Structures are given as structure tokens and as C-alpha cells.
Amino acid sequence: MRKNIANWGNYPVLDCEEVSFSMEEQLAQYVDAHDNVIARGNGRCYGDASLGEHSISTLRYDKALQFDEQQGIFECQSGLTLDQILDIIVPRGWFLPVTPGTKFITIGGAVASDVHGKNHHSEGSFSNHIISMNVLTGKGPVTCSPETEPDLFWATCGGMGLTGVITTVTFRLKKIETAYIRQKQIKAKNLDEVLQLFEEHKHYTYSMAWIDCLQKGDSFGRSILITGEHATLEQLPAKAAQAPLTLPKKMKLTLPFNLPGFVLNNFTVKLFNALYYAKNTKRVIENTVPYEPFFYPLDAILHWNRGYGKDGFVQYQFVLPMDKKDGLVAILQKISDKGWGSFLAVLKTFGPQDDLISFPMEGYTLALDFPVRDGLFPFLDELDALVLQYGGRLYLTKDARMKESVFWDSYPNAQRFHQIVKEWNPNGKFRSAQSDRLNIQFA
């Protein structure tokens, strides 16, 4: 059926035919009979990467297939979401090797985006932990891994669905003793201090920082660094230790409608940032928390994306090389001068990675939300120019408006990726609004 579909940013909204499947034979028949198809999971990417003329929902293809509880190896269909996987593995003492900031994405989406988390500097992105996967390509179904059909494997990890539809994934898990995180929060008075804190705490498995993008002067880039490790049994409070792999039930809030556009303005963002920074009454706070508020704080508010109003928002995420701190300063300065700060500005460090088309590189990555408004896209074009000037790139999963030249100039392996996509998707059957905008298939 045809309907208007948007992903998590509610921008853009496109008229698509959406179909679903529960058996691989149904998927193969549909793909054979149609052109211009793209897989779509739970719609948690932010832009138009999983939108196209024919959108294939994987959500009904959602079975767990095998779970080796001794070795920590999990196999599932691509429509299974991370929250469903966590419900299976955490009570048995295992955790995801890498997770982004929401658990409501599918495993297929995690692979297509090659998601990263708070532990990239220590454990890499999701592709580091994949054993093998099955992909329905333009040439038919293929099993691939880093050793078998490696070109297809690496073009699929971070390839935004352009090699075909991921159908099953087998990956390694991480052993845990409890469902809790030993968390440490440190207030930083400015950008220089938080970058130094990242360096001093790089031995922690997990780290990220909330950053205030609107501050100037001595408080420019003030932040709260948050680090964490999986808590051991000995570190749990007595009550939690009685059921260490079970979390207490919590109510979820929801935004039932889009907030009016005037709610988000310079004053409210500044007020939120001031309150958020002030909530830590001590410079250093250490405590033990369930894994959900540590990894997925926003998942506690269902439909939080409606807070940006009916026109939607774009999330702007870039990475710069580690030696380009001055580029990070320049971009933050431009955002501060514009006065278009974000409630949700997250700074992380990436470790080394040089895969075919994945987003991370060793350096600093910053993600910000901007409501769609007059003048936004020209402003983001200015930020793009700075990202390119300092040797960085933008995250395709968050992209809704990048110009073609920015992609080709910032991804060093773009031409090789294009060639592999043409090999496995020879007739351009798999394509999205994003791939058309960036001219990936037919350049």
C-alpha cells in the first residue's frame, strides 16, 4: 500500500509503497518483480536512507534463530530489534557488543548503519563483532563474512542497504555478570577540559559527553563526561544483587502529539542546558545504574521526536580526525554564534577504523539535533564546508540533506564502494532517496 512515510527525524516525508514479508521466498518474489526497492527496519535512522519508491519493511521477519549460551554467539533474522534481543540475552548473562543510543532499531539496520556506541574507542563498531550474514543481493542470496565474499560484507556494513536486503546476521555477544553499569560523571568547565578528561579516561570501556553548544568565553563547550563499566556482582546494592540480571520495571512516558514550533527556541535551549549542567551538584558523581538509562536515556520517552514539531528535525553528526581539535572548536563556535544550540549534543571519541564505507575514523564525533526551519540548510552547508576543510565526514544514517559533492569528497573509499554496489546490485534495483540524492549508484 502507498502511504506517506518518514523516519525518526520526521523529515523528509515521502510517498512510498510499503510492503512486508515473513518468509524469504516472499521477499525474493517481490524483489524480482519490482525495481527501486530499499529495506526499512523500525524507521529509527533519521533521514531518507531507508525511503524509496518501494520500501520493504523487515519488521515481520523477526525470529531469533540460534543462541549459543556457552560461546555467546547469536543468530537472528534482520527484523529483530535490539530491545527484543536484550530481553533474550541479558537474563542469560550476555550483552550486545556494541549498541547505539536507542534499542529500538533492527539488527539489519544496525548492520546497514554499522552502528557505533559509547565504546567505539575500545571495541569498535558493530561490524567488528559480526561472524557472517546472509544478503539478498541483485544477484540472489549470498552468505558473506570478513573471509567469504569480503567485498560484499564490507560494502554491506555501513552501506545503507544498497547491496541488497540483509536477511540474517550472526554475531558475538559480550559476557556480563549483572544488568547494571558502574557510572562516573564528571563536570568539565569548558571544551579543553572535557577533551583532557576523555584522554584521562580512555581506559574506560564506555564514554561520552553531553556538551552545551551555546556557551561562550571561559565556559565555551562546558560538558559532563559520562563513563561506565558493566557492574560486577560485588558492586551491586544488596537489593539489586538478589536478581542481578533483572531490571526493575519502569513506566514509560510518551509525547502524544507534535509540540508547537515556538516551544524550541534559543531561550528554552539555554534554560535546558543550564538546568542539565546544574543537576550535577558535585564535580564527580559515581553510582550504579541499570543499563537502560545509561545506554538508552531517551527511550524512556516514547515518540520524543515529536518534541521538534510537525516540520521535523535533522540530526547532524560529523567526525573529525583526532589532530583536528581546532576544527571542532571552529564548528562549535559557528553554532554558538548562530545561537542554534541543541538539547541533545553528544560528543564521543572514536578509535581507529578504516573500513570501506563505515562512518567512524579515529577522532572526535559530535551529534546535534536541529529543528527544520528557515535558513537551516544553508547554515548546515556552512558546517559541511568546515567538516570538509578539517578532513571529516558526515554520518549517512543521520543524513537528510547532504549535497552529492560532500559525500564524494569526504568518504575516501566512495568510488570503490560504488564499484562494489554496481557489482552486487548491477541494475540499480536497490536504491533509496538518499542514494539518488548522493548519486551513489549511477555516478
N, C-alpha and C positions, 0 to 999 in steps of 0.2 A: 504494500500500500504506500501511496505517496503522502508525505507529510513534511512539515517544517521541522528541521532538526538543528539543534545547536549543541555544542559540547559545553564543558563546565563554565567557560567564560561567558556563555550566552551571546557570544559574538564570534563569527557571523552566524546568521540563521539562514539555512539553505533548504530549498525544496528537494527532497530526496525520496527515492523509493527505498523503503526499509524492509528487508526480509530476514528470517531467522532459520536456523536448521538445528536438528538434534542428532542427525546421522551424517556421516561423512559423504555418503552417497548423495544425499540431498544437496550438500554443498557443491559437490563436483558437477552435478547436473545443472545447477543454477549458474555456476561459473562458465560452464561450456556454452550455455545459451545466451549469455549476456557479455557485453563489453562495459568498460568504465565501472569496475566494481572495486570496493575497498572494504576491508574488515573494520568493524567497530565493536569495542567491548562495552564498558559501562559508561562511556562518554566523559571520562574524567581527564582526558587531555584538554587543553584549554582553547585551542583554535580550530583549524579546519583540516587537520591531518587525517581524520577518520570520516570526513564528509565527502560525498561524491554523488554522482548520478544514481548509483545503485549501492546502497550501504548494507553490508551483510552483518547482522548482529550475531555475535558468538555467545550470547548470554544463556541460550538453551543448551549449549554444548559445554556442560559444566560438571563433568564427573571426575572424581578422584579415582585414579586407575590403580596405582600401586604405592605403598608406603613401607619402605624397609626401615623399621624402627631401630634396628641394630646399627645400620650404617648411616642412617639419616638421609636417605635418598627418596625423593617424592616424584611421582609422575601423575600428571593430570591433563584433562582437556583444557583448551585455551580459554574457555569462557568462565572457568572457576575464578572467583575473586579472592584477593588476599585475605579478607576477613573470614571467608569460608575455609581457606587453608589454615589460618591461625586457629580456628575452632577445632580443627583436627589435630594439629601438631603440638600446640602448646601444652595441652593436658598430658601429652606423652613425653614432654621434656625436650622439645625441639623448637627452633625459631627460624624465621626467614633469614637467609644470609645477607640480604640487602632489602630495604624497604623504603619507598618514598614517603612523603608526608601525609598520604591517605592510604587506608587499607581497602578502599572501595574501587580498586582497579582490578582488571582481569590479569591473569598470568600472561595471556597473549599480548596485552597492552604493555605489561612490564618488559617483555622481550622486545617488542617493536620500538619502545622508547629507550631501551637499555637503561632502565631507571637506576638512579643513584640515591644514596641516603646520607645520613649523618656519619657514615663510616667509610666514605669513599677513600679518604686519605690512608686508611688502614686495611681495607678489604676490597676496594674496587667497586665496580658497578655490577649489575645483576649478571651480565654476560660472563663474568669470571667464574660463576658458580653453575652454569648450565652444562649438563653432560651431553645431551642431544635433544633434538626436536624434530617434529615432522611438519612439513610445509607443503601445502597445495600450491604449486607454482604454475606458471603459464605453460610448463611442460608436463604437468602432472604431479602426483605426490612424490616427495623426496624426503628421506631421512638425512639430516646433516648434523655435524658436530665440529669442534675445532680440528678434528683429524679427518673426517669424512665430508666431502664437499665443503671445504673450509670457506671458499669464496661465498657460497650461498649462506653459510652460517653467519659470517661476519657482516654480510650485507643485510641480513635479516635482523641482527642485533642493532637496534637504533635506526633501522631502515624504514620505519613508519609504514609498514605493510606493503611496500612496493614490490617485494619479491613474491608475494602471494599471501595466502591465509595460513597463519600458524594454527595447527590443529592440536598437537600435543607437545608437552615440554617435560623433560626430566631434569631435575636439578638437585643440588646438595643443600642440606639444611645445616643449622648451627645448633650444637648441643647447649642446653641451659638447665640450671637447677631450679629456677623459680621464674614466675611470670612478672618479676619486678625489676626495676632499674635503680641502681645506686646513682643518684643525680647530684651534680655540683653546679651551682650557678654563681657567676662572678660578674659584678658590675664593672664596666670599663668606662672611664670618663670621656674617652674620645677614640677615634679610629686607630691612631697609633698604638694606644694601649690594648685594644682588642686584638689587633694583629700580633702584638707581642704575646698576648695570652694564648692565642692559637698555637704559636710556636712552643710556648712553655708546656702546653697540654696536649701536644701531638701524640703522646703515648697513650692517650685515652682512645678507646675504640670508637666512641661516638662523640661528635662535637658539632655545634652550630652556634650562631649568634643572631639574636634579634637586634636590629640596628635602627636607630632613629635618623631618618634621612633629611630631616628638616632643620637640624641644629646647625649653628654657625659658631665661629670663633673657637674658644678653647673646648667647647662641647661638641664640635663637629664630629659626627659619626659615633656619638655615645651609644653604648651597646650593653647587652647582657649575654655573656658567653655561657652556654649550657653544655656540659659534658656528661657522659654516662657510661656505665658498665652494667652488664647483667649481674644482678644481685645474687650472691650465694645464699644458701640456707642459713648460714651463721649471721648474715647481715639483715635478716628479716625480723620485724617486730614479732612478738610471741603470737599474736592473733593471726597474722598472715602466714606464719610458719606452720599453722595447723593444716593449711591447704595451699602449699606454696605455688602450685601450678594452676590455681583457680583464682580468677579475679572477681571482686565483688560486683554485683550488678549496679549499673548506674543509669539514671534517667537521661534520655537524650532530648535536647532542645531542638526546636525547628523554627525556621523563618517561613511562615506560611504564605508570604507574598513578597513581591519586589518592594524594597524601600524606595521612597521618593528620592529623586536625584539630589535634591538640595541637602539631604542628610550628610552626604560625604562632601566635605569642603575643607579648606585649609585649617579652619578653627577646630573642627571636630577631630581631624587627624592629629593636630598638635596636642589637643587635650588628651586623646587616647595615648599618644606616645609619652606624655608627661606622667600620666597615671600608671602606665605599664612600667616605666623606668622606676617610678617611686614605690611600686609594690614590693620590691626587694628592699626591705628596711635595713638590711645588713649588706656589706660588700660581698661577703661569701656566705652562701646558704647550701648546706648539704643535707639531703634527705633521701628516703627510699620511696619510690612511687610505682604504681602499676605501669606496665609497658604502654598502655593506650594513651594516657596524657603525655607521655614522653615522646612517643613517635607520631601520634595522631591527635594533637590537641584540637584541631578544627573539626575532626569527625564527630565530636560531641555535639556539634550544631548542624543538624541536617539542613541541607539547602542554604548553607551560609553564603553561597554565591549570589543569592537574591539581594544581599545587602548592598550590592553595587547598582541596583536599579534595573529598569527594563531595558536599557540600552546595553547592558552588559559591561564587561571589563576585559582587558588583556593582561596576562601576566608576562612580564618582561624579565627574562633570565639570560644572563650572559656569563661567560667565563673569560678571565684574562690570565696570561702567564704569571707565574709567581714573582718574576722580577719586574712586573709592570704595576707596582703599587701606585705609582703616580697616575696611571690610567684610572684606577679605582677612585682615587681622590678627585680626578677631573670629572668623572661621571657623577659621583655623589655631589660634587659642587654644583654641577649643572642642574641636578634635581632639586637641591636645596634652594638655589637661586630662583628656580621656576616656582617653587612652593607647591609642587605636586608630589608630596610625600605619600607613602603607602602605610596602611595599618600593618601590613604583613610584609616586612622587609627582612629577608633571611640571608645571612652571609655564611658561607661554608668554605672550607679548603678542599681541594681535590688532590689526590695523589697522582702519580704518573699513569697515563693511559694514552695509547696511540693506536686505537683500533680503527677500522676502516671509516666508519661514519658516526661513531658514538660522539656525544657531546663533550664529555669531560676531557680536560687536559690538566696537567699539574698547574695549579694556580688557585685563584680566588673566584668564587661564583656568587653572584648576588641575584636574588629573585624579588621582584616587586610587582604589586598589583596597581593598575591604573584604570579608573572608570573611563569608558568610552565617552569622549566629549569633544567639542570643537577644538581644533588645534592639537589634539593628542598625537595623531600620526606624523605630522611634520616634526613635532618635538622628538618622537621616537626615532625618526630618521636622523636627527642630530645625534642622538645617543648611539645609533648604529655606526655613524661615522667615527665616533670616538672608539667604539669597540674594535672596529677595523684598524684604526690608527695604532692601537696598542696590541694588535696581534691576537684578538679574541674572536669569539663567535657566539651565536645565539642558539638556544635550545629549541630544536624543531618541535618538540612536544608542546611547548608553551606558545609557539609562534602562530599568529593570526594575520600578520601584515608585512612581514619582511619582504623586501624587494629581491628580485631574482639575483641581481649583481652581488648583494650582500652574502647570500648563500654561497655562490660560486667563488667569491673572493676570500671567504673565511674558513671553509672546510677544505683542507689541503688535499684530501682524497676524493673530492667530489667527482672528478672525471672518472676515476677508477670505479667508484660506486655506480655511476651512471652506466658504465660498460657492463658491470655485473647484473644490474637490473635489466638491461636490454637482453642479456643472455638468458635469464630465467623468466623474464616477462616480455618475450620478443615482440608481441603485438600490442604492448601497452594496455593489456586488459586490466591490470591493477593500477589504478590511478585515483588521485584524490584532488580536492580543490587546492590543497597545498602544493601537491606535486605539479599541478598545472600552473599555479602562480609562480613557482620557482623554476619551472621548465626543466624538471629533472629527467623525465623520460625521453624527451624529444630534442634535447639541446644538440 
